[in-house]
Amino acid sequence: MAALNALMIAGTDTEVGKTVLTSALAAYWQKFLSSRSLGLLKPVQAGVGDRELYQRLFLPDQPLEAITPQYFSAPLAPPLAAALEGRSLDLTAVWQTLERLCQERDWVLVESLGGLGSPVTEELAVADLAAAWHLPVVLVVPVQLGAIAQAVANVALARQCQVNLRGIVLNCCQPRSPEDVAQWAPAELITRLTQVPILGTLPYLDDPEDLEKLSAVGSSLQLEALGLLL
C-alpha cells in the first residue's frame, strides 16, 4: 500500500486535545496555505462532537457524512455503539472516503477517536488502523499528572504496532503555568524516555473556535516534522 498524503492526529485518551490540534493545523493551513486544498476526516464518531465543529469552522459546504463516514448515536466505543444500533462498523467505507480525499486534496488531516489503544472494531485498535493504512501519526499528550507515563505507554504501543510516529504535541486542556508544564510534562525527559521529539505545546484556549488564535497556535509547532510544509 502506497503512503498517503495524510496525517493522523491521535491521542493518549479521549478529551486530551486531538480536536484542538486538528483545528489549529486546519486554521494554519486555511490562513497560510490557502492556495492548496486540505481535507478533514473524522473516520468514526460516536455521539455529537467533532464533525459538527469541523463543518462549522472549515467545511460549511460539506455534509456531515462526507466528514465522518461512520457515525453512531451513543457516545461509546464504536463496537459498543454499533452493537446498540444492530450494526457493524464498515471500515471499507472509511477507507474509500480517505482514499478519495487523498486523491482530491493536497493534504488530509485524520482525527482518530479516543486513544491509540481505543477499539475501532472488536479486533482492531486505532494503532492497528494507523499501521495498516500507513498513516503517519502525531500523538497528543495532555499536560497533567501522569503525562509522562501516558506518553511512554502510548509510544510503546505505537512501536509494537509499527506505527510511523512523527512526534508528540503537548496540550494544556486546562490553564497551566510554565511551571506546571515543566513539572508535569517535561519535554526533555519525555523525549529521552520515548526517543520521540516534542513538536510543541498547545496553550489552553478559552475559545477553541477562534480561528486567529488557532492559526497562531498551529504556526508555533514544528510543522516540517508533520509534513504540512511539503
Phi and psi in degrees as a GROMACS rama.xvg file:
@    title "Ramachandran Plot"
@    xaxis  label "Phi"
@    yaxis  label "Psi"
@TYPE xy
-71.3756  151.505  ALA-2
-65.7131  142.462  ALA-3
-95.9651  152.118  LEU-4
-83.3047  65.7253  ASN-5
-148.446  161.096  ALA-6
-136.797  130.226  LEU-7
-93.956  131.794  MET-8
-99.1563  110.567  ILE-9
-116.036  170.748  ALA-10
-139.837  177.427  GLY-11
-82.7731  -16.563  THR-12
-169.28  -176.273  ASP-13
-79.6312  154.602  THR-14
59.6379  40.745  GLU-15
-110.289  -8.43524  VAL-16
123.054  13.6164  GLY-17
-60.9051  -41.7565  LYS-18
-66.7112  -39.464  THR-19
-63.39  -44.542  VAL-20
-65.6718  -44.0139  LEU-21
-59.6098  -43.7827  THR-22
-66.0532  -39.1897  SER-23
-63.9148  -42.8414  ALA-24
-67.8456  -39.9062  LEU-25
-66.5053  -39.9779  ALA-26
-66.445  -40.1031  ALA-27
-60.6175  -46.6106  TYR-28
-61.1778  -45.4892  TRP-29
-59.5428  -36.5592  GLN-30
-84.7093  -40.6618  LYS-31
-109.38  -16.208  PHE-32
-127.565  36.044  LEU-33
-66.5987  -15.7396  SER-34
-74.0866  -12.0885  SER-35
-114.175  153.088  ARG-36
-95.2052  140.884  SER-37
-122.365  136.112  LEU-38
-108.433  149.692  GLY-39
-124.875  133.322  LEU-40
-136.802  127.124  LEU-41
-111.835  92.8362  LYS-42
-54.3919  -41.7691  PRO-43
-137.405  134.174  VAL-44
-135.837  136.443  GLN-45
-120.582  110.587  ALA-46
94.1956  173.491  GLY-47
-78.3728  142.713  VAL-48
171.808  -112.463  GLY-49
-65.3533  -41.5772  ASP-50
-62.4099  -36.226  ARG-51
-64.721  -39.5383  GLU-52
-64.7192  -45.9935  LEU-53
-64.7937  -38.1884  TYR-54
-62.7969  -44.4285  GLN-55
-65.7563  -42.5761  ARG-56
-85.8505  -38.0293  LEU-57
-126.381  -24.3674  PHE-58
-131.715  57.2452  LEU-59
-63.2327  -21.7599  PRO-60
-95.048  0.572875  ASP-61
-103.959  136.485  GLN-62
-68.5057  155.053  PRO-63
-59.1029  -31.6146  LEU-64
-65.7892  -26.675  GLU-65
-76.8312  -23.8517  ALA-66
-85.9408  -38.8589  ILE-67
-130.328  98.7141  THR-68
-70.5696  -19.3091  PRO-69
-127.263  112.743  GLN-70
-127.222  138.628  TYR-71
-131.675  147.255  PHE-72
-73.9282  -41.0464  SER-73
-77.1286  132.964  ALA-74
-78.3698  69.294  PRO-75
-130.225  174.429  LEU-76
-56.8817  137.86  ALA-77
-49.3722  -43.7538  PRO-78
-60.2768  -36.5719  PRO-79
-74.0427  -41.5448  LEU-80
-64.2753  -39.2744  ALA-81
-65.6824  -41.3128  ALA-82
-62.3479  -36.7966  ALA-83
-62.1958  -28.9502  LEU-84
-97.5874  4.97189  GLU-85
66.9266  31.3499  GLY-86
-123.47  169.888  ARG-87
-124.062  152.866  SER-88
-76.6846  128.839  LEU-89
-97.508  93.323  ASP-90
-70.032  -24.4267  LEU-91
-62.5656  -42.093  THR-92
-63.9105  -38.4309  ALA-93
-64.5725  -47.3868  VAL-94
-61.1336  -42.8812  TRP-95
-63.8876  -37.8725  GLN-96
-65.9039  -43.7197  THR-97
-63.3772  -45.292  LEU-98
-61.8065  -41.2837  GLU-99
-66.1098  -42.5677  ARG-100
-60.9246  -41.9253  LEU-101
-65.8597  -27.2715  CYS-102
-78.3788  -33.1078  GLN-103
-88.8869  -25.9764  GLU-104
-116.922  154.807  ARG-105
-69.4274  -33.6176  ASP-106
-150.951  150.211  TRP-107
-130.678  129.9  VAL-108
-99.3084  127.211  LEU-109
-115.916  109.948  VAL-110
-90.5229  119.34  GLU-111
-76.9408  169.202  SER-112
-91.7762  151.216  LEU-113
49.8556  -139.582  GLY-114
-105.789  177.68  GLY-115
-58.9558  -29.1707  LEU-116
-91.4368  1.74302  GLY-117
-70.231  140.287  SER-118
-73.8602  133.937  PRO-119
-94.7629  -45.2303  VAL-120
-127.024  -173.11  THR-121
-73.9408  -11.5754  GLU-122
-113.126  -21.5122  GLU-123
-124.358  138.813  LEU-124
-101.518  172.962  ALA-125
-56.8341  -42.6648  VAL-126
-61.0168  -38.7844  ALA-127
-61.8873  -41.8113  ASP-128
-66.8834  -43.9877  LEU-129
-59.5415  -41.1406  ALA-130
-69.1749  -45.3284  ALA-131
-64.2984  -34.2356  ALA-132
-95.6527  5.92705  TRP-133
55.0941  42.8218  HIS-134
-93.5161  121.16  LEU-135
-64.1129  149.498  PRO-136
-129.617  141.063  VAL-137
-112.815  134.863  VAL-138
-102.894  125.675  LEU-139
-93.61  125.409  VAL-140
-119.267  125.02  VAL-141
-75.1586  143.254  PRO-142
-80.6264  99.9533  VAL-143
-163.419  169.688  GLN-144
-59.7541  132.946  LEU-145
95.985  -2.48696  GLY-146
-60.4121  -38.9238  ALA-147
-62.9028  -47.9304  ILE-148
-63.8789  -39.6352  ALA-149
-61.5505  -43.3752  GLN-150
-62.864  -47.6759  ALA-151
-61.5899  -45.3994  VAL-152
-64.5149  -42.025  ALA-153
-73.2332  -34.5859  ASN-154
-65.9293  -39.3882  VAL-155
-61.1945  -42.3545  ALA-156
-63.3881  -42.3643  LEU-157
-59.7269  -42.1999  ALA-158
-66.8809  -41.7979  ARG-159
-59.2499  -37.7601  GLN-160
-90.5352  0.980591  CYS-161
62.032  44.0774  GLN-162
-81.738  139.977  VAL-163
-82.374  91.7049  ASN-164
-91.364  113.331  LEU-165
-78.2089  -31.3911  ARG-166
168.974  179.287  GLY-167
-117.718  138  ILE-168
-117.512  125.619  VAL-169
-84.3009  144.049  LEU-170
-134.352  132.461  ASN-171
-90.2702  97.8913  CYS-172
-69.6461  -23.7541  CYS-173
-129.688  163.714  GLN-174
-56.7859  128.458  PRO-175
-131.182  139.049  ARG-176
-81.59  162.102  SER-177
-55.8882  -33.0631  PRO-178
-66.974  -39.8344  GLU-179
-59.8003  -47.3797  ASP-180
-60.5427  -46.0626  VAL-181
-64.8786  -33.4496  ALA-182
-88.5056  -35.9538  GLN-183
-91.3062  -29.8684  TRP-184
-139.68  61.9793  ALA-185
-65.8056  116.76  PRO-186
-59.9991  -43.6702  ALA-187
-64.9784  -40.841  GLU-188
-67.2288  -43.4666  LEU-189
-61.8505  -41.0499  ILE-190
-64.4726  -42.1643  THR-191
-64.2724  -41.0927  ARG-192
-73.5592  -31.6171  LEU-193
-104.384  -20.4714  THR-194
60.2316  32.2601  GLN-195
-125.024  131.222  VAL-196
-71.6547  146.412  PRO-197
-86.7572  122.762  ILE-198
-96.4435  0.00707637  LEU-199
148.386  172.191  GLY-200
-127.546  126.152  THR-201
-86.2696  127.138  LEU-202
-74.9937  164.982  PRO-203
-68.1744  131.459  TYR-204
-111.945  116.727  LEU-205
-72.0357  -21.424  ASP-206
-126.247  94.3709  ASP-207
-72.7731  5.74572  PRO-208
-112.374  8.04309  GLU-209
-79.5776  102.392  ASP-210
-64.552  -32.534  LEU-211
-65.8664  -46.4167  GLU-212
-66.6034  -39.55  LYS-213
-62.2434  -43.2683  LEU-214
-67.2176  -35.1913  SER-215
-65.8568  -41.2749  ALA-216
-63.457  -43.1004  VAL-217
-60.7071  -39.6975  GLY-218
-69.5956  -16.2433  SER-219
-81.6889  -9.49196  SER-220
-86.6567  163.302  LEU-221
-80.9693  81.7036  GLN-222
-68.8611  -28.0111  LEU-223
-60.375  -37.974  GLU-224
-65.9345  -26.061  ALA-225
-87.9678  -9.60806  LEU-226
85.9272  5.81257  GLY-227
-78.191  -10.1443  LEU-228
-106.307  9.76549  LEU-229
